[in-house]
């Protein structure tokens, strides 16, 4: 029990402090959430994706994590499609439901969570965190899949509820993250280190802004939303994301025979709540923003319990040898 409490206090609670700060600031100053979403989508997310991809060494475990994350995404898409058909959702709600299940918070909760988990407690060796670099390299590959897909297919999915397929695709192509991924891989092949250029500190500053701004944005969105506890569709999305999500990850981890730190990261990352961006995208495209925001709110709150349990289980199922 002491271990679970320690995990909660060290790894989960700090994230909620920033979310709570965003909530309080909005109640005091009535902040504009759309301004923060624009900053997030057009500056922080592409900078974070580019810098982390450019600086991460691609190893076999990272490739496996990339493939597993793709498989989880595809499986969740199929599962959410079937559930939406069973529930007889209209198309617009089907797209919102799919986004809430498919896309999880691998960036603004996943990255700080993995950083906290592998730089505290049992993972410390003296003053060092020897597993942190490996853990973050795995998380970055998960982040690439999730970030690129939520900023492409996520936008397309939400946009086609009210726009033509052509216009939805045009909106996707306006997202800079779409271009940052191939650019990072291309520049890795060039025999020149771009980190010596003056633009690199700028990208680093922008990269570091993603987590606090995204968590503050979530708190602000929570402040502006009315929490309704009688929506069964919200609870279905919550169960699918927080319970079925980690179970799917576990099955694919065993299928690909991952072990140790990489397996722990994939398992832990799959337990995080619905991506904040799904609510921001829903607001941007007017695609059931209340539903999307409620799912983000509830999965974020309840994930404080489920993530704690998954972190505890990851140490048991995939011990570091």
Secondary structure as UniProt FT lines:
FT   HELIX           2..7
FT   HELIX           8..12
FT   HELIX           13..29
FT   HELIX           33..39
FT   HELIX           40..44
FT   HELIX           45..55
FT   HELIX           60..87
FT   HELIX           91..102
FT   TURN            106..109
FT   HELIX           110..117
FT   TURN            118..119
FT   HELIX           121..123
FT   TURN            126..127
FT   TURN            130..131
FT   HELIX           132..149
FT   HELIX           150..154
FT   HELIX           155..159
FT   TURN            160..162
FT   HELIX           165..173
FT   HELIX           177..189
FT   HELIX           194..196
FT   HELIX           199..224
FT   HELIX           232..239
FT   HELIX           240..244
FT   HELIX           245..255
FT   TURN            256..257
FT   HELIX           260..269
FT   TURN            270..271
FT   HELIX           276..285
FT   HELIX           289..317
//
